[in-house]
Amino acid sequence: MITPKASPAVFAVGSLTVDVKGTIGGTYLDLTSYTATASSVSFNPLGGYDFSFRENDGLSSKRTLSISLRNLLIPSPPDYSESVVTERGIFVYEYDMKSSSTIAVTQPNPNLYRYAFNDFKLSGKARHTDDTREITCNGFFLLQELTWPL
């Protein structure tokens, strides 16, 4: 029997509500929350996957919560970024984030993983200014590892 060639593949689905608060120029603001029902997933060159939950993708007000899954059972703390407009174009505005929560991971079967965010908290400061962000996430996403015929 001939074994067909196969390539690794991944299927991801979920919904994540991201509540954003913080300071802009020293003023504390309750920034607009968003729900991301679509995620971007890519293979990490060092192994595992990289996920992004985005709002306003491609626009000047894009906000992104990203997670690296090098070990599928131990997700890294998420990163948060926003887009800013400069005279040279749109650039990523990054924050140094710290988490005070954990992502609950379950494995319903050998190739399926569920990542739950229950009042998941992040906080951080912008890398180039004194602006801050306080993030609270609720929701989940599923990841299924597959093989895809070539």
DRENPA-3360 file (N, C-alpha, C; in nm, 2 decimals, always signed):
BEGIN
1 = MITPKASP = +0.08/-0.12/+0.00/+0.00/+0.00/+0.00/+0.09/+0.12/+0.00 ~ +0.06/+0.22/-0.08/+0.13/+0.34/-0.09/+0.08/+0.45/+0.00 ~ +0.17/+0.51/+0.08/+0.13/+0.61/+0.17/+0.14/+0.74/+0.10 ~ +0.03/+0.82/+0.09/+0.04/+0.95/+0.03/+0.13/+1.05/+0.11 ~ +0.19/+1.14/+0.04/+0.26/+1.24/+0.11/+0.17/+1.34/+0.18 ~ +0.21/+1.39/+0.30/+0.12/+1.47/+0.37/+0.20/+1.59/+0.43 ~ +0.13/+1.70/+0.46/+0.19/+1.82/+0.51/+0.12/+1.85/+0.64 ~ +0.19/+1.90/+0.74/+0.12/+1.95/+0.86/+0.03/+2.06/+0.83;
9 = AVFAVGSL = -0.08/+2.06/+0.90/-0.18/+2.17/+0.89/-0.25/+2.19/+1.02 ~ -0.32/+2.30/+1.03/-0.38/+2.34/+1.16/-0.52/+2.41/+1.12 ~ -0.62/+2.38/+1.21/-0.75/+2.44/+1.20/-0.77/+2.51/+1.33 ~ -0.81/+2.64/+1.33/-0.83/+2.72/+1.45/-0.97/+2.79/+1.44 ~ -1.04/+2.79/+1.55/-1.17/+2.87/+1.56/-1.19/+2.91/+1.70 ~ -1.26/+3.03/+1.72/-1.28/+3.07/+1.85/-1.33/+3.21/+1.85 ~ -1.35/+3.27/+1.97/-1.40/+3.40/+1.99/-1.33/+3.46/+2.12 ~ -1.28/+3.58/+2.11/-1.21/+3.64/+2.22/-1.25/+3.78/+2.24;
17 = TVDVKGTI = -1.31/+3.82/+2.35/-1.34/+3.95/+2.38/-1.23/+4.02/+2.46 ~ -1.18/+4.13/+2.41/-1.07/+4.20/+2.47/-1.11/+4.34/+2.52 ~ -1.11/+4.36/+2.65/-1.14/+4.49/+2.71/-1.01/+4.56/+2.73 ~ -1.01/+4.69/+2.68/-0.88/+4.76/+2.69/-0.91/+4.89/+2.76 ~ -0.82/+4.92/+2.86/-0.82/+5.04/+2.94/-0.67/+5.09/+2.94 ~ -0.65/+5.21/+2.98/-0.51/+5.26/+2.99/-0.50/+5.41/+2.99 ~ -0.37/+5.45/+2.99/-0.35/+5.59/+2.98/-0.29/+5.63/+2.85 ~ -0.33/+5.75/+2.80/-0.28/+5.81/+2.68/-0.24/+5.95/+2.72;
25 = GGTYLDLT = -0.11/+5.98/+2.71/-0.06/+6.11/+2.75/-0.09/+6.15/+2.89 ~ -0.10/+6.05/+2.98/-0.12/+6.08/+3.12/-0.27/+6.07/+3.16 ~ -0.36/+6.06/+3.06/-0.51/+6.06/+3.09/-0.56/+5.92/+3.09 ~ -0.62/+5.88/+3.20/-0.68/+5.74/+3.20/-0.80/+5.73/+3.12 ~ -0.81/+5.63/+3.03/-0.93/+5.62/+2.94/-0.98/+5.47/+2.94 ~ -1.11/+5.46/+2.93/-1.17/+5.33/+2.90/-1.18/+5.32/+2.75 ~ -1.08/+5.25/+2.69/-1.08/+5.24/+2.55/-1.18/+5.14/+2.49 ~ -1.22/+5.14/+2.37/-1.32/+5.06/+2.31/-1.28/+4.91/+2.32;
33 = SYTATASS = -1.37/+4.83/+2.37/-1.34/+4.68/+2.37/-1.38/+4.63/+2.23 ~ -1.32/+4.51/+2.21/-1.35/+4.44/+2.08/-1.36/+4.29/+2.10 ~ -1.43/+4.23/+2.01/-1.44/+4.08/+2.00/-1.38/+4.04/+1.87 ~ -1.29/+3.95/+1.88/-1.22/+3.89/+1.76/-1.28/+3.75/+1.74 ~ -1.35/+3.73/+1.63/-1.40/+3.59/+1.61/-1.31/+3.52/+1.50 ~ -1.22/+3.59/+1.45/-1.13/+3.53/+1.35/-0.99/+3.55/+1.40 ~ -0.90/+3.45/+1.38/-0.77/+3.46/+1.42/-0.68/+3.42/+1.30 ~ -0.56/+3.47/+1.31/-0.45/+3.44/+1.21/-0.36/+3.34/+1.28;
41 = VSFNPLGG = -0.33/+3.23/+1.21/-0.23/+3.14/+1.27/-0.12/+3.11/+1.16 ~ +0.00/+3.09/+1.22/+0.11/+3.06/+1.13/+0.20/+2.96/+1.20 ~ +0.28/+2.89/+1.12/+0.38/+2.80/+1.18/+0.50/+2.89/+1.23 ~ +0.54/+2.86/+1.36/+0.66/+2.93/+1.41/+0.78/+2.86/+1.36 ~ +0.88/+2.93/+1.31/+1.00/+2.86/+1.26/+1.08/+2.78/+1.37 ~ +1.05/+2.81/+1.49/+1.12/+2.74/+1.60/+1.03/+2.62/+1.66 ~ +0.92/+2.60/+1.59/+0.83/+2.50/+1.64/+0.70/+2.55/+1.69 ~ +0.59/+2.49/+1.68/+0.46/+2.53/+1.73/+0.40/+2.63/+1.64;
49 = YDFSFREN = +0.31/+2.72/+1.69/+0.23/+2.81/+1.61/+0.23/+2.95/+1.68 ~ +0.20/+3.05/+1.59/+0.18/+3.18/+1.64/+0.03/+3.23/+1.60 ~ -0.04/+3.28/+1.70/-0.18/+3.33/+1.68/-0.19/+3.48/+1.70 ~ -0.28/+3.54/+1.62/-0.31/+3.68/+1.63/-0.46/+3.70/+1.63 ~ -0.51/+3.77/+1.73/-0.65/+3.81/+1.74/-0.65/+3.96/+1.71 ~ -0.71/+4.00/+1.60/-0.70/+4.14/+1.55/-0.83/+4.21/+1.54 ~ -0.83/+4.34/+1.56/-0.94/+4.43/+1.53/-0.89/+4.53/+1.43 ~ -0.98/+4.57/+1.33/-0.95/+4.67/+1.23/-0.82/+4.63/+1.15;
57 = DGLSSKRT = -0.80/+4.51/+1.12/-0.68/+4.47/+1.05/-0.66/+4.55/+0.92 ~ -0.55/+4.60/+0.90/-0.52/+4.68/+0.78/-0.55/+4.83/+0.79 ~ -0.61/+4.87/+0.90/-0.65/+5.01/+0.93/-0.55/+5.07/+1.03 ~ -0.56/+5.20/+1.03/-0.46/+5.27/+1.12/-0.49/+5.25/+1.27 ~ -0.61/+5.20/+1.30/-0.65/+5.17/+1.44/-0.64/+5.02/+1.48 ~ -0.56/+4.95/+1.40/-0.55/+4.80/+1.43/-0.50/+4.78/+1.57 ~ -0.56/+4.68/+1.64/-0.51/+4.63/+1.77/-0.50/+4.48/+1.76 ~ -0.39/+4.43/+1.81/-0.36/+4.29/+1.80/-0.31/+4.23/+1.93;
65 = LSISLRNL = -0.37/+4.12/+1.97/-0.33/+4.03/+2.08/-0.27/+3.91/+2.02 ~ -0.15/+3.88/+2.04/-0.08/+3.76/+1.98/-0.03/+3.67/+2.09 ~ -0.03/+3.54/+2.05/+0.01/+3.43/+2.14/+0.10/+3.33/+2.07 ~ +0.21/+3.29/+2.13/+0.30/+3.19/+2.07/+0.27/+3.06/+2.14 ~ +0.26/+2.95/+2.06/+0.23/+2.82/+2.12/+0.35/+2.73/+2.08 ~ +0.46/+2.75/+2.14/+0.58/+2.66/+2.11/+0.55/+2.52/+2.17 ~ +0.50/+2.52/+2.29/+0.45/+2.40/+2.36/+0.30/+2.41/+2.36 ~ +0.23/+2.32/+2.30/+0.08/+2.34/+2.29/+0.01/+2.33/+2.42;
73 = LIPSPPDY = +0.07/+2.27/+2.52/+0.01/+2.27/+2.66/+0.05/+2.38/+2.75 ~ +0.15/+2.46/+2.71/+0.20/+2.57/+2.79/+0.21/+2.70/+2.70 ~ +0.10/+2.77/+2.68/+0.11/+2.89/+2.59/+0.19/+3.00/+2.66 ~ +0.26/+3.08/+2.58/+0.33/+3.19/+2.63/+0.23/+3.30/+2.66 ~ +0.27/+3.39/+2.75/+0.18/+3.51/+2.78/+0.16/+3.59/+2.65 ~ +0.04/+3.64/+2.63/+0.01/+3.71/+2.51/+0.09/+3.85/+2.50 ~ +0.11/+3.90/+2.38/+0.16/+4.03/+2.35/+0.05/+4.11/+2.30 ~ +0.06/+4.24/+2.32/-0.04/+4.34/+2.27/+0.03/+4.45/+2.19;
81 = SESVVTER = -0.03/+4.49/+2.08/+0.02/+4.60/+2.00/-0.10/+4.68/+1.94 ~ -0.07/+4.80/+1.90/-0.16/+4.89/+1.83/-0.09/+4.95/+1.71 ~ -0.16/+5.00/+1.62/-0.10/+5.07/+1.51/-0.10/+5.22/+1.53 ~ +0.00/+5.29/+1.48/+0.00/+5.43/+1.48/+0.04/+5.48/+1.34 ~ -0.01/+5.60/+1.31/+0.01/+5.66/+1.18/+0.13/+5.77/+1.20 ~ +0.23/+5.75/+1.11/+0.33/+5.85/+1.11/+0.34/+5.91/+0.97 ~ +0.43/+6.01/+0.95/+0.44/+6.06/+0.82/+0.50/+5.96/+0.72 ~ +0.56/+5.86/+0.77/+0.61/+5.75/+0.68/+0.52/+5.63/+0.66;
89 = GIFVYEYD = +0.40/+5.64/+0.73/+0.31/+5.53/+0.71/+0.26/+5.48/+0.84 ~ +0.20/+5.36/+0.84/+0.14/+5.29/+0.96/+0.24/+5.20/+1.02 ~ +0.27/+5.21/+1.15/+0.37/+5.13/+1.22/+0.31/+5.07/+1.34 ~ +0.37/+4.96/+1.39/+0.32/+4.89/+1.51/+0.38/+4.96/+1.63 ~ +0.29/+4.98/+1.73/+0.31/+5.05/+1.86/+0.31/+4.94/+1.96 ~ +0.42/+4.90/+2.02/+0.43/+4.78/+2.10/+0.43/+4.81/+2.25 ~ +0.39/+4.72/+2.33/+0.38/+4.73/+2.47/+0.46/+4.61/+2.53 ~ +0.53/+4.64/+2.65/+0.59/+4.54/+2.73/+0.48/+4.49/+2.83;
97 = MKSSSTIA = +0.43/+4.37/+2.80/+0.31/+4.32/+2.88/+0.36/+4.22/+2.98 ~ +0.29/+4.22/+3.10/+0.30/+4.12/+3.20/+0.16/+4.07/+3.23 ~ +0.16/+3.94/+3.26/+0.03/+3.87/+3.28/+0.02/+3.83/+3.43 ~ -0.10/+3.85/+3.48/-0.12/+3.81/+3.62/-0.22/+3.69/+3.62 ~ -0.24/+3.63/+3.51/-0.34/+3.52/+3.49/-0.27/+3.40/+3.41 ~ -0.35/+3.29/+3.40/-0.30/+3.18/+3.32/-0.41/+3.15/+3.22 ~ -0.37/+3.09/+3.11/-0.47/+3.04/+3.01/-0.49/+2.90/+3.04 ~ -0.62/+2.86/+3.06/-0.66/+2.72/+3.09/-0.65/+2.64/+2.96;
105 = VTQPNPNL = -0.57/+2.53/+2.96/-0.56/+2.45/+2.84/-0.61/+2.31/+2.87 ~ -0.70/+2.26/+2.78/-0.75/+2.12/+2.79/-0.72/+2.06/+2.66 ~ -0.71/+1.92/+2.66/-0.69/+1.85/+2.54/-0.79/+1.74/+2.53 ~ -0.91/+1.77/+2.46/-1.02/+1.67/+2.45/-0.98/+1.54/+2.38 ~ -0.89/+1.55/+2.28/-0.84/+1.43/+2.21/-0.69/+1.46/+2.17 ~ -0.62/+1.36/+2.12/-0.48/+1.38/+2.10/-0.44/+1.50/+2.00 ~ -0.53/+1.54/+1.91/-0.50/+1.64/+1.82/-0.58/+1.77/+1.83 ~ -0.65/+1.78/+1.94/-0.74/+1.89/+1.96/-0.71/+1.96/+2.10;
113 = YRYAFNDF = -0.69/+2.09/+2.10/-0.66/+2.17/+2.21/-0.76/+2.28/+2.23 ~ -0.80/+2.31/+2.35/-0.89/+2.42/+2.39/-0.82/+2.51/+2.48 ~ -0.81/+2.64/+2.45/-0.75/+2.75/+2.52/-0.86/+2.84/+2.57 ~ -0.88/+2.85/+2.71/-0.98/+2.93/+2.77/-0.92/+3.05/+2.84 ~ -0.98/+3.17/+2.81/-0.94/+3.29/+2.88/-1.06/+3.33/+2.96 ~ -1.04/+3.32/+3.10/-1.15/+3.35/+3.19/-1.10/+3.47/+3.28 ~ -1.14/+3.59/+3.24/-1.09/+3.71/+3.31/-0.94/+3.71/+3.31 ~ -0.88/+3.68/+3.20/-0.74/+3.68/+3.18/-0.69/+3.83/+3.18;
121 = KLSGKARH = -0.59/+3.86/+3.27/-0.54/+3.99/+3.28/-0.40/+4.01/+3.23 ~ -0.38/+4.12/+3.16/-0.25/+4.17/+3.11/-0.23/+4.32/+3.14 ~ -0.11/+4.36/+3.17/-0.09/+4.50/+3.19/+0.05/+4.53/+3.14 ~ +0.07/+4.66/+3.09/+0.20/+4.69/+3.04/+0.21/+4.84/+3.00 ~ +0.33/+4.87/+2.96/+0.37/+5.01/+2.93/+0.42/+5.01/+2.78 ~ +0.39/+5.11/+2.71/+0.44/+5.13/+2.57/+0.59/+5.14/+2.58 ~ +0.66/+5.08/+2.47/+0.80/+5.08/+2.47/+0.87/+5.22/+2.44 ~ +0.79/+5.31/+2.38/+0.85/+5.44/+2.35/+0.78/+5.56/+2.41;
129 = TDDTREIT = +0.68/+5.54/+2.49/+0.61/+5.65/+2.57/+0.58/+5.60/+2.71 ~ +0.51/+5.68/+2.78/+0.46/+5.64/+2.91/+0.31/+5.59/+2.91 ~ +0.26/+5.57/+2.79/+0.12/+5.52/+2.78/+0.12/+5.38/+2.84 ~ +0.00/+5.34/+2.90/-0.01/+5.21/+2.96/-0.14/+5.14/+2.90 ~ -0.15/+5.01/+2.92/-0.27/+4.94/+2.88/-0.30/+4.83/+2.99 ~ -0.42/+4.82/+3.02/-0.47/+4.71/+3.11/-0.57/+4.63/+3.02 ~ -0.55/+4.51/+3.00/-0.62/+4.42/+2.91/-0.69/+4.31/+3.00 ~ -0.82/+4.29/+2.97/-0.89/+4.17/+3.03/-0.95/+4.10/+2.91;
137 = CNGFFLLQ = -0.92/+3.97/+2.90/-0.97/+3.88/+2.79/-1.07/+3.77/+2.85 ~ -1.17/+3.75/+2.77/-1.26/+3.64/+2.80/-1.29/+3.57/+2.66 ~ -1.30/+3.44/+2.67/-1.34/+3.36/+2.55/-1.25/+3.24/+2.54 ~ -1.24/+3.18/+2.42/-1.17/+3.06/+2.40/-1.13/+3.05/+2.25 ~ -1.04/+2.96/+2.22/-1.01/+2.92/+2.09/-0.97/+2.77/+2.09 ~ -1.00/+2.71/+1.98/-0.97/+2.56/+1.96/-0.86/+2.55/+1.85 ~ -0.77/+2.46/+1.87/-0.67/+2.43/+1.77/-0.67/+2.28/+1.74 ~ -0.68/+2.25/+1.62/-0.68/+2.11/+1.57/-0.56/+2.09/+1.48;
145 = ELTWPL = -0.47/+2.00/+1.51/-0.36/+1.96/+1.43/-0.41/+1.86/+1.33 ~ -0.37/+1.88/+1.20/-0.42/+1.79/+1.09/-0.30/+1.76/+1.00 ~ -0.32/+1.66/+0.92/-0.22/+1.64/+0.81/-0.30/+1.67/+0.68 ~ -0.24/+1.73/+0.58/-0.30/+1.77/+0.46/-0.23/+1.71/+0.34 ~ -0.30/+1.64/+0.25/-0.23/+1.58/+0.14/-0.16/+1.68/+0.05 ~ -0.04/+1.65/+0.00/+0.03/+1.74/-0.09/-0.03/+1.74/-0.22;
% end
